[in-house]
Amino acid sequence: MSEIPHYDLLIRGGTVIDGSKAPRFTADIGVVGGRIAAIGDLAGHTADTTLDATGRIVAPGFIDSHTHDDQAVLSQSAMPFKVSQGVTTVVAGNCGISAAPLRADMDLPMPLSLIDSPVEGRFTTFRAYLDALRATPSSVNVAAMIGHSTLRAVTMGDHNLDRVASAEEIAAMQALVEEAMQAGAIGLSTGTFYPPAVKATTEEIIEVSRPLAARKALYVTHMRDESDKVMEALEETFLIGRALDIPVVVSHHKVQNTQNFGKTKVTLPFIQEAMKHQCIGLDCYPYTAGSTMIRTDRGMLEGRVLIASSEPHPECAGRDLADIAKEWGVPNDEAARRLQPGSAIYFMMDEDDVQRVLAFDETMIGSDGIPLGDKPHPRLWGTFPRVLGHYSRDVGLFPLETAVWKMTGLTARNFGLHERGTLKPGHHADITIFDAATVRDAANYETPTRPAEGIDTVIVNGTITWQHGAHSGARAGQVITRQNHAAQTAA
């Protein structure tokens, strides 16, 4: 080679885990124009910035498969809770909740209000939302879905969602899905577990989702039931995927409540068998507690409940519901009602089930964190280092190559995130450098916003965004759309 290439960024001497599940290898990585230009022995080459990654793992930036960051990527654009744990891309619009389309005058029923959408400056179209993200980029890449519960609230009226949608309303929702698909949404999500969509029939969901079919876009769901009727809920999910011939993703797969502990021994083989006949994905978070809106139904209140946020009683954040109820002299469900609207953490899963789902070969990693208040579920800050440190290194649930794949290559494949998720020449330079020996989640239920340890450097589209425990101030995130994936696939 007559001319030694000069790189924008050169990462030297690291141990590369490339996101494909292939064995690790030692190599340098050169970056030019926000993309990986070369991987190999780049001794003697120069660069504007050189990082010494000796003794460190160099991996693709982590992709959070399940977030509620729709509004946070605009209002908290530094996204420290994500970049500090190595996340470079978030999939937003989950559980039927999206930041668009909304009407300026509408009330947001729970759980739509969990994404903290301001009354001023709401996005009436999905395109307007993505355009705002392009105009004021976040520190992470965003791939966004349109939420079915949001569509119901917009088309059916704010306070009249406890019913089946009419044919006209279904047609109106379908038109909004078509607009979102044209704008670049990667799919549609539902949250039929939640009040705004409980009354939605399977037929309604199929009809509303029709525009996904031509594009093979994703159907992603927080299913109707993750408790006693989890098998029926899985059957409905797979039926919807078959009816439209599109890929489906089961969000945060779990079985909850004591009577169902161990049922993943049934659900996972069922999912595995169904995967032979249709395109199915699933994700999970590495904790035995979930977090969502404050609910009053007994099934959600049988275990420990920790209040994360409460609009009428902000002083109760970080306290146990049982203690609050005792102090107020009322039953738990009445205390929960008084604390609404707000969010809570529910301890309702068994550790063996969590490990079984995590270890299942096709399971992606998603935080499902809610970026709201001072006492969020620790998964908002700790999910990815917890998988790398606790479950891969300490528990030995799977090798580090598998752990990285579950949060990079597998997720990019399932969500159609083109040229991301693996370290290859030509791919976007989303890169996380970490110390395999020390990486760990520092966030817990008492101090949930503590940044992770062992994450050295996080690079988004070739730009250093997090380094040595501090944010660089960079906002190099891009909007990832379905079109550019489809166009590249067609080409």
Stockholm file with secondary structure:
# STOCKHOLM 1.0

chainA/1-491         MSEIPHYDLLIRGGTVIDGSKAPRFTADIGVVGGRIAAIGDLAGHTADTTLDATGRIVAPGFIDSHTHDDQAVLSQSAMPFKVSQGVTTVVAGNCGISAAPLRADMDLPMPLSLIDSPVEGRFTTFRAYLDALRATPSSVNVAAMIGHSTLRAVTMGDHNLDRVASAEEIAAMQALVEEAMQAGAIGLSTGTFYPPAVKATTEEIIEVSRPLAARKALYVTHMRDESDKVMEALEETFLIGRALDIPVVVSHHKVQNTQNFGKTKVTLPFIQEAMKHQCIGLDCYPYTAGSTMIRTDRGMLEGRVLIASSEPHPECAGRDLADIAKEWGVPNDEAARRLQPGSAIYFMMDEDDVQRVLAFDETMIGSDGIPLGDKPHPRLWGTFPRVLGHYSRDVGLFPLETAVWKMTGLTARNFGLHERGTLKPGHHADITIFDAATVRDAANYETPTRPAEGIDTVIVNGTITWQHGAHSGARAGQVITRQNHAAQTAA
#=GR chainA/1-491 SS CCSCCEEEEEEEEEEECCSSSCCCEEEEEEEETTEEEEEECCTTCEEEEEEECTTSEEEECEEESSCCCTTHHHHTTTCHHHHTTTEEEEEECCTTCCSCSCCTTCCCCTTGGGGCCCSTTCCSSHHHHHHHHHHSCCSSEEEECEEHHHHHHHHHCTTCCSSCCCHHHHHHHHHHHHHHHHHTCCEEEEETTSGGGTTCCHHHHHHHTHHHHTTTCEEEEECSCSSTTHHHHHHHHHHHHHHHTCCEEETTCCCCSGGGTTTHHHHHHHHHHHHTTSCEEEEECSSSEEEEECCCCHHHHSSCEEEEEESSCGGGTTSBHHHHHHHHTSCHHHHHHHHCSEEEEEECCCHHHHHHHHHSTTEEECCCCCCCSSSCCTHHHHHHHIIIIIIIIISCSSCHHHHHHHTTHHHHHHHTCTTCSSCCTTSBCCEEEECTTTCBCCCCSSSTTCCCBSEEEEEETTEEEEETTEECCCCCCCEECHHHHHHHHHC
#=GC SS_cons         CCSCCEEEEEEEEEEECCSSSCCCEEEEEEEETTEEEEEECCTTCEEEEEEECTTSEEEECEEESSCCCTTHHHHTTTCHHHHTTTEEEEEECCTTCCSCSCCTTCCCCTTGGGGCCCSTTCCSSHHHHHHHHHHSCCSSEEEECEEHHHHHHHHHCTTCCSSCCCHHHHHHHHHHHHHHHHHTCCEEEEETTSGGGTTCCHHHHHHHTHHHHTTTCEEEEECSCSSTTHHHHHHHHHHHHHHHTCCEEETTCCCCSGGGTTTHHHHHHHHHHHHTTSCEEEEECSSSEEEEECCCCHHHHSSCEEEEEESSCGGGTTSBHHHHHHHHTSCHHHHHHHHCSEEEEEECCCHHHHHHHHHSTTEEECCCCCCCSSSCCTHHHHHHHIIIIIIIIISCSSCHHHHHHHTTHHHHHHHTCTTCSSCCTTSBCCEEEECTTTCBCCCCSSSTTCCCBSEEEEEETTEEEEETTEECCCCCCCEECHHHHHHHHHC
//
